[in-house]
Amino acid sequence: MLVLNLARIRTPHEHFEEVYPPETFAADGESFTVATPVKLAFDLYKDKDQFRLDGRIETTIELPCSRCLEPFRWPVNSVFDLRYQPRTPQSAKPEREVEEDDFSTAFYANEAIDLGELMREQLYLALPMKPLCRPDCRGLCVQCGTNLNRGTCDCSPHWDDPRLAALKALQVKNTEPRN
């Protein structure tokens, strides 16, 4: 676990910079894998028991294209500005209205901030809504599964939904010439 020990912070401002190998972020059924070393850099500001982390995370992740399912690399250069407060019984209230500050506020416990969780969160926030290996990705053939970026197939581009066969029969019947 990647932990920032807050008990060691003595000055009101410190700079932190570290590079973590991609293996640090094991893929446990994740929708992506970390492909290059992760650079984490931030300035830490201390105000009594509250901390502010203002920084950046840089790496490259590998994820599957949503059209052709081929893996591709996506650069991550994510900026964050988070406030950390000590976890208290009041901070765990299940029912309260979410306020604007809640999106930039996190909680720590036992005088430690989990940097691994912070980095994973930033990686998830950097994921594209619809991951595409390239904007003109042609995807997979819906009938045989051929990757249309690599070649073509002999499948008919027209597909008849078997659930609509009865309606198609009625349409054909109505368009036949009457004697």
Secondary structure, DSSP 8 states (H G I E B T S, - for coil): --EEEGGG--SSEEEEEEEE-GGGS--SS-S-EE-S-EEEEEEEEEETTEEEEEEEEEEEEEEE-TTT--EEEEEEEEEEEEEEEE--GGGG-SS----GGGGGEEEEBTTEEEHHHHHHHHHHHHS-SS--SSTT---B-TTT--BTTT------S----GGGHHHHHHHHHHHS---
